[in-house]
Amino acid sequence: MREEKPGWKKRALDELRNLSITVTYLWVFLSVFTLHRQVVLANYHINYSQKFGFAFVNAVILAKFMWLGQILHAEKKAAGKVLLYSTLWNAALFAIILIICQLLEEALVKVWHGLSFAASFSEVVAEPRVIFATMLLAFVVLIPFFFAKGLIEILGKDEIKRLLLKAHAEG
């Protein structure tokens, strides 16, 4: 007996659902990060007026790059490995992808404001500590995301739902 593959509509809905989960996760992360920047900079009387709508737009763009990385099987190197290793590998890999996207975005914004691409990129990479700290933050935030994805792969969606949403008997 052959197992039937799901139709294109089901696959498209599954991809859309996965993409929306990724967008939501990244949007919450970027919104909290924006709020944190506002609070820290306000302590130094610096106005940081980044809008939270930009966090959503960035979340959509970053989620699309993560989706592209998944389509290209970027995370497959860790497939079949211990959950801890695959989680750390995927978090590191996608943190690098996200930081590259962020650097390109910042450079393109500066190009939009009239700088040459070379000058924009030089300015963006002028602070390696900021780049490293941002990448480290993205790595840490992506660990629970990829851990949850790994658990879903191992246990299945139904078991995860049961564990999260059903009351457990005291024993």
C-alpha positions in Angstrom: 0.0 0.0 0.0 1.2 3.4 -1.0 0.8 6.4 1.3 -1.0 9.2 -0.5 0.7 12.5 -0.6 -1.5 15.5 0.5 -2.9 17.6 -2.3 -1.4 21.0 -3.3 -4.1 22.8 -1.4 -3.3 21.1 1.9 0.4 21.6 1.4 -0.2 25.3 0.6 -2.3 25.7 3.7 0.3 23.9 5.8 3.0 26.1 4.5 0.9 29.2 5.1 0.2 28.1 8.7 3.9 27.4 9.3 4.8 30.8 7.8 2.2 32.6 10.0 3.5 30.9 13.1 7.1 32.0 12.2 5.9 35.6 11.4 4.0 35.8 14.7 7.0 34.5 16.7 9.4 36.9 15.0 6.9 39.8 15.3 6.6 39.3 19.1 10.4 39.1 19.3 11.0 42.2 17.2 8.3 44.1 19.1 9.8 43.3 22.5 13.2 44.2 21.1 11.9 47.5 19.8 10.2 48.2 23.2 13.5 47.4 25.0 15.4 49.8 22.8 12.9 52.5 23.5 13.2 52.0 27.2 17.0 51.9 27.3 17.4 54.9 25.0 14.8 56.9 26.9 17.0 56.5 30.0 19.6 58.5 28.1 17.0 61.0 26.8 17.3 59.7 23.3 14.1 59.5 21.2 13.8 56.2 19.5 10.6 56.4 17.4 10.7 53.1 15.6 7.2 52.1 14.9 5.9 48.7 15.9 4.5 48.2 12.4 8.1 48.0 11.1 8.5 45.1 13.5 5.7 43.3 11.6 7.1 44.1 8.2 10.5 42.9 9.3 9.0 39.8 10.8 7.3 39.0 7.4 10.5 39.6 5.5 12.7 37.6 7.9 10.1 34.8 8.0 10.2 34.6 4.2 14.0 34.3 4.3 13.7 31.5 7.0 11.1 29.8 4.8 13.4 30.1 1.8 16.2 28.6 3.9 13.9 25.7 4.8 12.9 25.2 1.2 16.6 25.0 0.3 17.0 22.5 3.1 19.5 24.6 5.0 18.5 22.9 8.3 18.8 19.3 6.9 22.5 19.0 8.0 21.1 18.7 11.5 18.3 16.3 10.6 18.5 13.0 12.4 20.8 14.4 15.1 20.1 14.7 18.8 17.4 17.3 19.4 19.9 19.5 21.3 22.4 19.6 18.5 19.8 20.1 15.7 18.2 22.9 17.8 21.5 24.7 18.3 22.6 24.2 14.7 19.3 25.6 13.3 19.3 28.5 15.7 22.9 29.4 14.8 22.3 29.0 11.1 19.1 31.0 11.0 20.6 33.7 13.3 23.3 34.2 10.7 20.7 34.4 7.9 18.7 36.9 9.9 21.7 39.1 10.7 22.7 39.1 7.0 19.2 40.2 6.1 19.2 42.9 8.8 22.6 44.3 7.6 21.4 44.4 4.0 18.1 46.1 5.1 20.0 48.7 7.0 22.4 49.3 4.1 19.5 49.6 1.7 17.7 52.1 3.9 20.8 54.2 3.9 21.0 53.9 0.1 17.4 55.1 0.0 18.5 58.2 1.9 21.2 59.0 -0.6 24.3 57.2 0.4 26.2 55.0 -2.0 25.9 51.2 -1.3 29.6 51.0 -0.4 29.3 53.9 2.1 26.1 52.5 3.5 27.5 49.0 4.0 30.7 50.4 5.6 28.6 52.4 8.0 26.4 49.4 8.8 29.3 47.1 9.6 31.3 49.7 11.5 30.2 48.4 14.9 31.0 44.6 15.0 30.0 44.5 18.7 26.5 45.5 17.8 26.3 43.0 15.0 27.6 40.2 17.3 25.2 41.2 20.1 22.2 41.2 17.7 23.2 37.9 16.2 23.7 36.4 19.7 20.2 37.7 20.7 18.7 36.2 17.6 20.4 32.9 18.3 19.1 32.8 21.9 15.5 33.7 20.8 15.5 31.1 18.0 16.5 28.2 20.3 13.0 27.7 21.8 11.5 28.1 18.3 13.6 25.3 16.8 13.3 23.2 20.0 9.5 23.3 19.6 9.7 22.5 15.9 12.0 19.5 16.8 9.6 18.3 19.4 6.7 18.5 17.0 8.7 16.4 14.5 9.6 13.8 17.1 6.3 13.6 19.0 3.8 14.7 16.4 1.3 17.6 16.5 -1.4 15.6 18.3 0.9 14.6 21.2 2.1 18.2 21.6 -1.5 19.4 21.7 -2.4 16.7 24.2 0.6 17.7 26.4 -0.1 21.4 26.2 -3.9 21.5 26.3 -5.1 18.6 28.4 -5.2 18.5 32.2 -2.8 15.9 33.8 -4.0 13.6 36.5 -2.1 14.1 39.8 -0.4 10.9 40.8 
